[in-house]
Amino acid sequence: MKNLLKNLIKKLTPNPNHNEPTSSENIEDLPLFTPQLLDEWIKAGKTDEVLALLEKYEPYFTTEDYAISGEILLSHNLIDEAIYHLEIAANENDLYAMNHLGFIYGYRYKYKDLPFALEIFHTAIELGDKNAYFSLADLYSEEIEILDLNKALHYAELAIKNGEYSAYYIIGRCYTIRHDYAQALRAFEQLKVHGLVQHALMGIGILHYEAINSEFYKPSYAEELLKKVALEYDSPDKYFELARFYTAETPFKDIERAIQLFKQGISIGCIYSEAELEKLSESSAQD
């Protein structure tokens, strides 16, 4: 991954792949800003000014500049603008940009294009990107349209071999779906071994409300674990699995509470909550 502390814009000769600047301004007359300043301007409501400056700088962009600016735009939910920058970098085989594009097309609800996301991640792997193993495993284990637990397990194991221990969560989820709950619990325990306690609690919590008609079915314990995640951990998805718990067919089902938790997740940047809330809204409209 590239170091975001470096300058985003460099005083370079114009990029030969793009047209000469149409503005009468010289690049020396434009503000030289870093990713941090770009981020601060967007937070301060200066999005239009940022986009205008990026346009002026574009003739001087390197592939890396496109990748980094695309990531910052994506972090502020400026998806269309991010795609423009990331696609240019990805077409130059920038793996950083490929991963962000795969993320958009794999996970952003309104932009979801699973075949394209898979193509991007497979291409990234062919180019030597080991990070894409985890993304493929996750998509193959979670998305009904492309669900393939054998592929999910294969890529999760490759991710682990390359040091991505959070892939034990995917292995646990695969065995949960297969109703092999003892094997799933062993995978979730491995997360604790590697210090990933939040992921372990989420996986174990989900198992205990999905394991219907088995000795592992303990929805009250599931709620306890998922509440612990929501209360004690600091991550954008900390409310997500608790919210999903309240949409499941258990004695604790509470759609209003789920909606409230999804909204809390959205407020702290959980894109998965955004997608689930959209699905709930669509379902309610159909009813």
SEGUMI-621978 format. One record per residue (C-alpha): x, y, z; residue number from 0; residue in three letters. Coordinates in Angstrom, 3 decimals. Each point is the difference from the previous one (the first is absolute). Example, Ala and Ser with C-alpha at 12.3 -4.5 7.8 and 13.67 -1.06 7.14 Angstrom:
<nodes>
[[12.300,-4.500,7.800],0,'ALA']
[[1.370,3.440,-0.660],1,'SER']
</nodes>
This chain:
<nodes>
[[0.000,0.000,0.000],0,'MET']
[[1.211,3.476,-0.776],1,'LYS']
[[0.956,2.431,2.715],2,'ASN']
[[-2.692,2.656,0.189],3,'LEU']
[[2.347,2.364,1.825],4,'LEU']
[[1.822,0.738,-3.218],5,'LYS']
[[-0.993,2.979,-2.130],6,'ASN']
[[-2.965,-0.718,-2.210],7,'LEU']
[[0.982,2.477,-2.686],8,'ILE']
[[3.506,0.365,-1.313],9,'LYS']
[[1.375,2.808,-2.148],10,'LYS']
[[0.589,-2.137,-3.036],11,'LEU']
[[0.025,0.487,-3.718],12,'THR']
[[-3.458,-0.485,-1.477],13,'PRO']
[[-1.201,-3.590,-0.224],14,'ASN']
[[0.439,-1.007,-3.658],15,'PRO']
[[-3.178,-2.108,0.169],16,'ASN']
[[-2.183,3.070,0.518],17,'HIS']
[[-0.637,3.290,-1.694],18,'ASN']
[[1.989,3.101,0.808],19,'GLU']
[[-1.565,2.236,2.660],20,'PRO']
[[-2.666,2.287,-1.432],21,'THR']
[[0.286,2.435,2.892],22,'SER']
[[2.332,2.979,-0.262],23,'SER']
[[1.278,-0.845,3.499],24,'GLU']
[[3.387,-1.628,0.364],25,'ASN']
[[0.233,-2.937,2.375],26,'ILE']
[[2.449,2.043,2.091],27,'GLU']
[[-2.855,2.439,0.653],28,'ASP']
[[-2.353,-2.677,1.314],29,'LEU']
[[-0.088,-1.032,3.672],30,'PRO']
[[2.180,-3.020,0.697],31,'LEU']
[[-2.068,-2.203,2.263],32,'PHE']
[[0.403,-3.354,1.724],33,'THR']
[[-2.555,-2.770,0.475],34,'PRO']
[[-0.576,1.306,3.512],35,'GLN']
[[-0.932,3.446,-1.280],36,'LEU']
[[-2.200,-1.493,-2.702],37,'LEU']
[[-1.781,-1.991,2.687],38,'ASP']
[[-0.386,3.066,2.241],39,'GLU']
[[-1.449,2.129,-2.808],40,'TRP']
[[-2.662,-2.585,-0.798],41,'ILE']
[[-0.886,-0.298,3.685],42,'LYS']
[[-0.306,3.800,0.117],43,'ALA']
[[-2.547,-0.058,-2.829],44,'GLY']
[[2.411,1.146,-2.706],45,'LYS']
[[-0.711,-2.926,-2.316],46,'THR']
[[-0.546,2.165,-3.075],47,'ASP']
[[3.300,1.794,0.565],48,'GLU']
[[1.820,-3.334,0.389],49,'VAL']
[[-1.486,-1.423,-3.198],50,'LEU']
[[0.891,3.182,-1.900],51,'ALA']
[[3.600,-0.156,1.194],52,'LEU']
[[0.278,-3.693,-0.846],53,'LEU']
[[-1.181,0.803,-3.504],54,'GLU']
[[2.658,2.701,-0.366],55,'LYS']
[[2.701,-2.320,1.282],56,'TYR']
[[-1.072,-3.001,-2.086],57,'GLU']
[[2.349,0.644,-2.950],58,'PRO']
[[2.883,-0.441,2.451],59,'TYR']
[[-1.331,-3.161,1.677],60,'PHE']
[[1.917,-3.238,0.216],61,'THR']
[[-1.766,-3.349,0.331],62,'THR']
[[0.665,0.143,3.728],63,'GLU']
[[-1.648,3.417,0.282],64,'ASP']
[[-3.174,-1.385,-1.564],65,'TYR']
[[0.007,-2.947,2.398],66,'ALA']
[[0.471,2.115,3.133],67,'ILE']
[[-2.458,2.735,-0.980],68,'SER']
[[-2.528,-2.714,-0.900],69,'GLY']
[[0.372,-1.560,3.427],70,'GLU']
[[-0.586,3.309,1.774],71,'ILE']
[[-3.065,0.772,-2.115],72,'LEU']
[[-1.321,-3.496,0.759],73,'LEU']
[[0.510,0.511,3.736],74,'SER']
[[-2.338,3.002,-0.231],75,'HIS']
[[-2.642,-1.920,-1.951],76,'ASN']
[[0.697,1.900,-3.234],77,'LEU']
[[-0.364,-3.256,-1.881],78,'ILE']
[[-0.367,1.163,-3.599],79,'ASP']
[[2.976,2.327,0.303],80,'GLU']
[[2.009,-2.748,1.717],81,'ALA']
[[-0.782,-2.500,-2.764],82,'ILE']
[[1.292,2.428,-2.632],83,'TYR']
[[3.367,0.336,1.762],84,'HIS']
[[0.308,-3.657,1.020],85,'LEU']
[[-0.811,-1.386,-3.446],86,'GLU']
[[2.788,2.038,-1.588],87,'ILE']
[[2.478,-1.364,2.545],88,'ALA']
[[-1.366,-3.549,-0.240],89,'ALA']
[[0.416,0.066,-3.773],90,'ASN']
[[3.700,0.567,0.709],91,'GLU']
[[-0.002,-3.148,2.198],92,'ASN']
[[0.095,1.922,3.282],93,'ASP']
[[-0.949,-2.679,2.550],94,'LEU']
[[-1.004,2.560,2.622],95,'TYR']
[[-2.591,1.450,-2.385],96,'ALA']
[[-1.162,-3.455,-1.070],97,'MET']
[[-0.793,-0.943,3.589],98,'ASN']
[[-2.052,3.147,0.511],99,'HIS']
[[-1.885,-0.549,-3.261],100,'LEU']
[[-0.674,-3.613,0.930],101,'GLY']
[[-1.290,1.226,3.338],102,'PHE']
[[-2.414,2.428,-1.680],103,'ILE']
[[-1.388,-2.552,-2.446],104,'TYR']
[[-0.041,-2.773,2.581],105,'GLY']
[[-1.462,1.800,3.003],106,'TYR']
[[-1.561,3.376,-0.817],107,'ARG']
[[-3.690,-0.770,-0.346],108,'TYR']
[[-0.923,2.420,-2.794],109,'LYS']
[[3.152,-0.788,-1.983],110,'TYR']
[[0.130,-3.751,0.585],111,'LYS']
[[1.197,-2.016,-2.988],112,'ASP']
[[1.225,-3.322,1.360],113,'LEU']
[[1.346,-1.505,-3.258],114,'PRO']
[[2.044,3.164,-0.569],115,'PHE']
[[1.222,0.009,3.617],116,'ALA']
[[1.151,-3.625,-0.345],117,'LEU']
[[1.768,0.830,-3.261],118,'GLU']
[[1.834,2.889,1.660],119,'ILE']
[[1.169,-2.084,2.975],120,'PHE']
[[1.054,-2.945,-2.182],121,'HIS']
[[1.987,2.384,-2.189],122,'THR']
[[1.628,1.504,3.082],123,'ALA']
[[1.078,-3.462,1.130],124,'ILE']
[[1.486,-0.729,-3.438],125,'GLU']
[[2.024,3.191,0.406],126,'LEU']
[[1.320,-1.177,3.366],127,'GLY']
[[-2.397,1.584,2.488],128,'ASP']
[[-0.392,-2.322,3.002],129,'LYS']
[[-2.545,2.323,1.674],130,'ASN']
[[-2.628,-0.987,-2.572],131,'ALA']
[[-0.171,-3.563,1.382],132,'TYR']
[[-1.982,1.245,2.986],133,'PHE']
[[-2.397,2.034,-2.150],134,'SER']
[[-0.768,-2.980,-2.237],135,'LEU']
[[-0.536,-2.260,3.008],136,'ALA']
[[-2.359,2.518,1.546],137,'ASP']
[[-2.086,0.456,-3.148],138,'LEU']
[[-0.265,-3.731,-0.682],139,'TYR']
[[-1.159,-0.599,3.593],140,'SER']
[[-2.499,2.846,0.356],141,'GLU']
[[-1.656,0.748,-3.331],142,'GLU']
[[-2.901,-2.333,-0.833],143,'ILE']
[[0.339,0.604,-3.760],144,'GLU']
[[3.559,-1.378,-0.071],145,'ILE']
[[0.041,-2.101,3.184],146,'LEU']
[[2.711,-2.652,-0.255],147,'ASP']
[[1.276,-1.232,3.349],148,'LEU']
[[2.759,-2.118,-1.529],149,'ASN']
[[1.443,3.047,-1.749],150,'LYS']
[[-0.497,2.098,3.125],151,'ALA']
[[1.950,-2.499,2.118],152,'LEU']
[[2.721,-0.271,-2.648],153,'HIS']
[[0.608,3.747,-0.167],154,'TYR']
[[-0.339,0.421,3.776],155,'ALA']
[[2.749,-2.578,0.534],156,'GLU']
[[2.212,1.806,-2.517],157,'LEU']
[[-0.671,3.282,1.819],158,'ALA']
[[1.034,-1.554,3.311],159,'ILE']
[[3.187,-1.396,-1.532],160,'LYS']
[[0.810,3.563,-1.003],161,'ASN']
[[-0.564,1.357,3.498],162,'GLY']
[[-3.655,1.130,-0.217],163,'GLU']
[[-1.221,-1.737,3.164],164,'TYR']
[[-3.403,1.681,-0.084],165,'SER']
[[-0.804,-2.557,-2.727],166,'ALA']
[[-0.611,-2.491,2.832],167,'TYR']
[[-3.300,1.873,0.339],168,'TYR']
[[-0.932,-1.007,-3.557],169,'ILE']
[[0.967,-3.610,0.696],170,'ILE']
[[-2.217,0.069,3.075],171,'GLY']
[[-2.883,1.447,-1.984],172,'ARG']
[[0.374,-2.678,-2.691],173,'CYS']
[[-0.199,-2.793,2.567],174,'TYR']
[[-2.929,1.728,1.698],175,'THR']
[[-1.877,0.018,-3.308],176,'ILE']
[[0.876,-3.697,-0.398],177,'ARG']
[[-1.374,-0.668,3.519],178,'HIS']
[[3.383,-1.265,1.164],179,'ASP']
[[-0.158,2.132,3.117],180,'TYR']
[[2.847,-1.648,1.901],181,'ALA']
[[2.387,0.659,-2.890],182,'GLN']
[[-1.314,3.553,-0.286],183,'ALA']
[[0.687,0.664,3.672],184,'LEU']
[[3.564,-1.258,-0.404],185,'ARG']
[[0.532,2.544,-2.782],186,'ALA']
[[-1.470,2.826,2.083],187,'PHE']
[[2.264,-0.941,2.910],188,'GLU']
[[2.981,0.470,-2.318],189,'GLN']
[[-1.040,3.624,-0.355],190,'LEU']
[[0.469,0.446,3.744],191,'LYS']
[[3.455,-1.586,-0.252],192,'VAL']
[[0.954,2.709,-2.478],193,'HIS']
[[-1.500,2.841,2.041],194,'GLY']
[[-3.126,0.444,-2.137],195,'LEU']
[[-2.473,-0.257,2.864],196,'VAL']
[[-2.720,2.172,-1.567],197,'GLN']
[[-0.136,-2.238,-3.080],198,'HIS']
[[-0.064,-3.093,2.219],199,'ALA']
[[-2.924,1.280,2.063],200,'LEU']
[[-1.941,0.943,-3.124],201,'MET']
[[0.522,-3.393,-1.586],202,'GLY']
[[-0.890,-1.922,3.157],203,'ILE']
[[-3.033,2.215,0.567],204,'GLY']
[[-1.319,-0.595,-3.513],205,'ILE']
[[0.561,-3.744,0.347],206,'LEU']
[[-2.078,-0.173,3.177],207,'HIS']
[[-3.099,1.481,-1.625],208,'TYR']
[[0.368,-1.707,-3.386],209,'GLU']
[[0.568,-3.508,1.434],210,'ALA']
[[-3.721,-0.785,0.133],211,'ILE']
[[-0.992,-3.523,1.085],212,'ASN']
[[3.390,-0.699,1.518],213,'SER']
[[1.598,0.088,3.425],214,'GLU']
[[1.838,3.161,-1.102],215,'PHE']
[[-3.206,2.038,-0.406],216,'TYR']
[[0.206,2.619,2.767],217,'LYS']
[[-1.570,3.267,-1.225],218,'PRO']
[[0.163,1.707,3.403],219,'SER']
[[3.740,-0.673,0.151],220,'TYR']
[[0.321,1.209,-3.584],221,'ALA']
[[-1.642,3.283,0.962],222,'GLU']
[[2.336,0.338,2.986],223,'GLU']
[[3.114,-0.456,-2.147],224,'LEU']
[[-1.136,2.353,-2.740],225,'LEU']
[[-0.966,2.664,2.545],226,'LYS']
[[3.491,-0.310,1.449],227,'LYS']
[[1.456,0.748,-3.441],228,'VAL']
[[-2.289,3.023,-0.428],229,'ALA']
[[0.826,1.424,3.428],230,'LEU']
[[3.705,-0.743,0.391],231,'GLU']
[[1.601,0.264,-3.427],232,'TYR']
[[0.758,2.982,-2.165],233,'ASP']
[[-0.494,-0.817,-3.671],234,'SER']
[[-2.508,1.100,-2.656],235,'PRO']
[[-1.663,-3.431,-0.097],236,'ASP']
[[-0.401,-0.496,3.752],237,'LYS']
[[-3.822,0.330,-0.125],238,'TYR']
[[-0.442,-1.954,-3.217],239,'PHE']
[[-0.297,-3.596,1.190],240,'GLU']
[[-2.154,0.965,2.975],241,'LEU']
[[-2.339,1.762,-2.418],242,'ALA']
[[-0.118,-3.083,-2.220],243,'ARG']
[[-0.714,-2.126,3.070],244,'PHE']
[[-3.173,2.021,0.592],245,'TYR']
[[-1.161,-0.708,-3.583],246,'THR']
[[0.404,-3.776,0.393],247,'ALA']
[[-2.814,-2.394,0.857],248,'GLU']
[[0.713,-0.385,3.713],249,'THR']
[[-2.068,0.841,3.089],250,'PRO']
[[1.929,3.291,0.072],251,'PHE']
[[-0.993,1.216,-3.465],252,'LYS']
[[-0.509,3.785,0.051],253,'ASP']
[[0.071,1.761,-3.364],254,'ILE']
[[-0.316,3.493,1.465],255,'GLU']
[[2.989,-0.599,2.214],256,'ARG']
[[1.922,-1.389,-2.965],257,'ALA']
[[-0.749,3.108,-2.048],258,'ILE']
[[1.184,2.222,2.845],259,'GLN']
[[3.281,-1.943,0.235],260,'LEU']
[[0.543,0.063,-3.768],261,'PHE']
[[-0.437,3.777,0.111],262,'LYS']
[[2.529,0.225,2.842],263,'GLN']
[[2.388,-2.012,-2.140],264,'GLY']
[[-0.495,2.291,-2.981],265,'ILE']
[[0.741,3.009,2.204],266,'SER']
[[3.480,-1.397,0.744],267,'ILE']
[[0.749,-1.121,-3.558],268,'GLY']
[[-1.227,-3.600,-0.228],269,'CYS']
[[-0.787,-0.579,-3.686],270,'ILE']
[[-1.400,-3.472,0.757],271,'TYR']
[[-2.672,1.611,2.183],272,'SER']
[[-0.893,2.304,-2.871],273,'GLU']
[[-0.606,-2.978,-2.302],274,'ALA']
[[-2.057,-1.938,2.567],275,'GLU']
[[-2.151,3.031,0.764],276,'LEU']
[[-0.674,0.441,-3.718],277,'GLU']
[[-1.086,-3.652,-0.223],278,'LYS']
[[-2.319,0.388,2.996],279,'LEU']
[[-1.544,3.118,-1.544],280,'SER']
[[-0.555,-1.791,-3.316],281,'GLU']
[[-1.538,-2.981,1.788],282,'SER']
[[-2.360,2.258,1.977],283,'SER']
[[-1.042,1.813,-3.181],284,'ALA']
[[-0.852,-3.311,-1.695],285,'GLN']
[[-2.074,-1.078,2.992],286,'ASP']
</nodes>
